[in-house]
Amino acid sequence: MRTYLDCYPCFMRQALDAGRMAGASDDMQHHLLLRTMEHLASLEGTETPPEIGHVIHRMVRRLTGVDDPFREVKAVSTCQALALYPWIKDLVAEAKDSLACAVHLAIAGNIIDFAQTTAPRDQAALRDSVREALASPLTIDDLGILRAALTTTREVLVLADNAGETVFDRVLIEALHDDTTQPLTVRYAVKGAPVLNDATWDDALAAGIDAVAEIVTNGSDAAGTILEDCTAEFREIFERAPLVIAKGQANYETLSEASAPLVFLLRAKCPVIARDVGAPVGSLICEARRIFMGAGG
Amino acid sequence: MRTYLDCYPCFMRQALDAGRMAGASDDMQHHLLLRTMEHLASLEGTETPPEIGHVIHRMVRRLTGVDDPFREVKAVSTCQALALYPWIKDLVAEAKDSLACAVHLAIAGNIIDFAQTTAPRDQAALRDSVREALASPLTIDDLGILRAALTTTREVLVLADNAGETVFDRVLIEALHDDTTQPLTVRYAVKGAPVLNDATWDDALAAGIDAVAEIVTNGSDAAGTILEDCTAEFREIFERAPLVIAKGQANYETLSEASAPLVFLLRAKCPVIARDVGAPVGSLICEARRIFMGAGG
């Protein structure tokens, strides 16, 4: 997805928020805004939003000297999501269509913004949020394509988004295993180093992903999946994958034009992304791209 | 009020919105953002937000060649508010405390963002919005101070905010006249030239303000009241006024530190302003500053 002019104010906001999360002083926050504006003024117009965010967040980490401002937030997010795990497992077990339920849950995990606070969250409120997501229709509903692809494929690559959401991804992966009659290899790709509250290796481990998938790192410290910033090893995994499930907005932003068999699972929270997807803000999206039936791996 | 770092992303948003309202091309919108960033990078740190907005909006008007992008929006806003006029007059007439009702209505006029669209607005929805404002308590309630000041003063200066809101101000001014036993001189200050959807002379006339107050211009094309940018004539009116009722956020931003007997009427819509006022976002504010009882003019 290209960067729209509407993203410019948002980058400024992101720089400020990331600086504050890293404990930057007022002067440092001001400096971060000045550096962000310098970068925005130098853009060539071909960058995706996460590519620009990559430069900004790396700059924030370097100048503040805090390499993982979201460490505590991520740990708390995972704990809170794990507390929901038995309940969401029951939801899938009781569902008429367990795959549809698990896909909705995977998007629900993307809806709950675990990163908002490190304070203990009201479990009842979190459950309400999950129930609301389950009751919402998919505005773009390519579940049928995903289901068909799963009947032929023996390998799935899941691209993670945030910590906490990882627990919901685990439930989706468990449903994928249950849904196929043949053994399924699932790889779960996390960031190579911290960026925002995106899941890294430790966050995936804490969510118990290793029990259901092979955790792989993309080697990058950018949000989404900027292939040029990933390791050659990851790029090979990506290019060979017969089915890629990409979670969250940043993966959509970075891969919407990629030539790979993709299913994007996200909530379109940002107006610019919603417009690009072609759905109203707040929509639940399960959108398949470049998946051709019968060509599964 | 000083400018906070949180205002920086908002200035970018304002430049983009104003450019679009003026029909700027994508290239021009990009240019406006670059120029806005240049200006933000050159700030000394002593400017109020409307002082910065002043430079940005003047730049947008100059570069787009559109000197009043909100002309149509303002005309439609005034028409829509005038359609409510008989009904809000009835509300005041039926109220137990007509001044309290009129003050609430004057803030309700500030709540309804008439500038959002030129499309005909649902009158029922507008009435709901007004009723909601009437039912909301004032988070900062200096109505008693305003009431006391009105018993001794014979002159009031009202600083206008947006077109449309002007009709609600007219109802407030009518209530001020009804509330005092002695003849009251009311001056209603509008912008000297267009900025955003702020009321100018024509907008005040269209709202029928001339029937209840002497319309005066502040001579400035900035939002709020930047005294140094106003005419000497207006500054004299301001300095002599024994009671100033200042409408909306921009007047608060520019005059919160002014040495004048002020009553601010606004809804704190912006988180930065709400924090500065010391009230939650969305609060209805009637805040008196530097009004000393018995010193009325």
Contacts between the chains, C-beta under 8 A, distances in Angstrom:
chain1	res1	chain2	res2	distance
A	5	B	16	5.8
A	5	B	26	7.3
A	5	B	29	5.3
A	5	B	30	6.1
A	5	B	33	6.1
A	6	B	16	6.8
A	8	B	12	5.3
A	8	B	16	7.4
A	8	B	33	5.4
A	9	B	9	4.2
A	9	B	10	7.1
A	9	B	12	3.9
A	9	B	13	4.4
A	9	B	16	7.2
A	10	B	9	7.1
A	12	B	8	5.3
A	12	B	9	3.9
A	12	B	12	6.0
A	13	B	9	4.4
A	16	B	5	5.8
A	16	B	6	6.8
A	16	B	8	7.5
A	16	B	9	7.2
A	26	B	5	7.3
A	29	B	5	5.3
A	30	B	5	6.1
A	33	B	5	6.1
A	33	B	8	5.4
A	33	B	40	7.6
A	34	B	41	5.7
A	37	B	37	4.2
A	37	B	40	6.4
A	37	B	41	5.7
A	38	B	41	7.8
A	40	B	33	7.6
A	40	B	37	6.4
A	41	B	34	5.7
A	41	B	37	5.7
A	41	B	38	7.8
